[in-house]
Amino acid sequence: MRIRVFSDTVCPWCYIGKRRLAAALKQRPDVAFELVWHPFQLNPEMSPGGTDRIAYLAAKFGSRAKVEQSDKQLRELGAGVGIDFTGRDNRIPNTLDSHRLVMWAQELGKQELMADILYRRYFTEGQDLGNHLVLTQAAGEAGLDAAEVSDRLATDADLDEVRELDAQARQAGVSGVPTFLFDDRYAVVGAHEPEVLLEVVDAVLAEEKAAKKPAAKARGA
């Protein structure tokens, strides 16, 4: 079963959703799942150097108090799925380059690992995902050729493709992340509990089983 994951590398709900999806899929060990990661920028207008997270979100949501309340909720929810949000970076970077890195990891079948490493480095270790050195180190950790990645990051390689994939997602109706698209049939938006995601998985499996079932012969044939 193919599951398309639309996410951003600085989206805390995407990190939580990733953990919950993994918990759901573990309950169907006999099913072969293929996860394909698609870029979606929450802040496509972000400057290349990024900006202060608290000030940016306070302006977006109305007050610093609301940001602090959201952070508290995220820390509590994160703890429930083994995520430590306490070291979160206080800058929001432009995520184009980090999405390039996830795209390149696909060439080696390491998209999911790459995404997990980036989430951890940003949310737990407080690293700047707009920094090419950080991204190069993350690439090496995932098993990519760090020197090659460093060279590619210094160019415009695949920047237009990332922007195009982001635009295609929006044109297809993706307006928030995480969004999980199961077998190109059912879309689930948000970091839902594993039970909710498992219901969708089972619905797809049931449809596939019904489609393979031979039609009953007409009586008297």
N, C-alpha and C positions, 0 to 999 in steps of 0.2 A: 504494500500500500504506500503510495506516495503522499507525503504531507509537505506542503509548501509552507514555510515559516516566514512571514513578513515581520521584520523587527528592526530596531535600531540598537546600536551598540551601547548607547547611554540611556536606554529605557529600562528603569528598574522593574517595571511590570513585565517586560519581555524576559528578564532574567528569572523572575518568579514563574512566569508562564512556561519557560523552558524546563524548569525543574518539575513542575506539575505534569507537563506533557510526558516527560521521561518516566515519572511514576505511573502514569496511565499505561504507557506502552509496555512496561515491565509485566503488566498483568496479562498480556497476550504474547507470551514467549514463542508461540508457534507461528506467529505472523511475521512476515518479512516487511519491515518498514524502511522506506527511503525518505530521509529528510532533506529538503532542498531549501536553502536559505536565500531570501530575497531582500534587497536593501530597501529601507524606507527611512527617510530622514525626518525626525520630529521637528527639527529646526533647520530647514533647508536654507534659510536666509542667514544662518550663522556666519560671522566673519571667519576667515582662515585661522585667526589667532584665538578664537573662542571668546568667552565672556564669563563674568562672575555668576555662578549658578544661583545663589540666593537672591541677588538683585534682579536677575533676569526673571526668575520664577515669581518673585514678589510682584513684579510689574505685570506679569502674565495672569496671575491668579488673584491679585488684589491686595495682598499683605504678606509680610514676613511671617506673621502668626500662622497663616494658612500653610505656608511652606514648612514651617516647623512641625505643624500637626501632621502633615503628609509624611514627613521624614520619620516621625515617631511611629506612624502606622506601618510604614515600609520596614522599619527595623523589626517590628514585632512579627509581621508576616514573613519576612525573610528568615528570621530565626526558626520559624516553623518548617522551612524547607532546606535548612542548612546553609543559608546565605548570611554573611556578615556585612551589613551595610554601613557599619560604623566608620570605616575608613574612606568613605566615598569622597572623590575629588570635588573640590568646591569650585571648579570651573567646568563649564559646558564647552566641549570642543566642537569644531566642525567635524562631522563623522565620515566625510567622503573617503578619506584615506583608509579608515578602519574597515569600511565596506569593501574597498578594493582588496584588502587583505583577506577578508572572508571569501571573496570571489576567487582569489588565487588559491586559497586552501582547497577549494572544490576540485581543482585539478589533481589533487592527491587524495581526494576523498576525506578531507579533514575539516570540512566546514563546521561541523558541530563542535569539534574540539577547539577550533580557532575561536568560535563565538564564545565558548565557555571561558577560555583564557582571557579574552578581552573584557568580558563582564567582570571576572575576578580582579583583574588588574585595575579596572576603573572603580568599581564599587567597594572593594575590600582593601586594595593596596593604594588607592588614591593616585593612580598614575594618569597622566594626560594622554588620551588616545589621539590627540592631534599631533603628538610629538613623534617624529619619524624614528628616533632611537627606541622609544618605547615599543612602537609597532614592529620594528626589526627584531627586538628581543622576544616579543610575543611570537613572531613568526618562527624563530629558532626553537622556541619552547614547543611549538606544535609540530616540529619536524620539517619545516620548510627550509630552503636554503636562505639563510639570513643575509648573506652578501648579495644574492640575486634580488631579494626583496628590497634591500636598501637601495640598490641601483634603480629598480622599477619605481619605487616611491619618489625618487628624485625627478621622474619624468611625469608626463600627463597620461601614461598608459592606463587605459580602461576607465578614465574619469568620465568620459562621455557615455560609456556603457552603463556605469553605475547610475548616472543621472537619468538615462533613458529607462532603465529598469524601474527606478523610483517613479518616474512619470507614468509608466505603463501600469504600475500597481494602483496609482491614484485614478487613472482612467478606468480601471477595472472595478473601482468602487471601494478600494481599501482606503479608509480614512483615519484609522487608528491602529496601534499595535500594542501587544502582539495580535496578529491575525493568523489563524491556522486554517489552511485549505486542504481538506481531506479528499484525495483522489479527484481533485478538480470538481467536486460536487457539493460538499458542505463546508461552509466557512464558519468558524467560531472566532469571535472577536473578544479579546480580553484574557486575563490570567485566571481562567476558571479552574475549579478544583478537578483533580484527576477523574472523579466519578462522572462529571459532565463530559469530559473529553472521551472517556471510555464509552459512553452512550453513543457518541458519534462514530467512533471506531466500529462498534458493534453494528450500527445501522448500515455502514458501508459494507461490512462483511456479509450481512444478511442479504443485501441487494446483490452482491456478487454471487452468493450461493444460489439465489433465486434465478439469476440470469443464466447460470450454468445448468440448472435443472432441466432435463428434457421435457418437452411438452407431452402431456398424456395423450395416448391414442384415442381417437373417437370410438365410441362403442359401436361394435359391428364391423369395424374396419378390418 
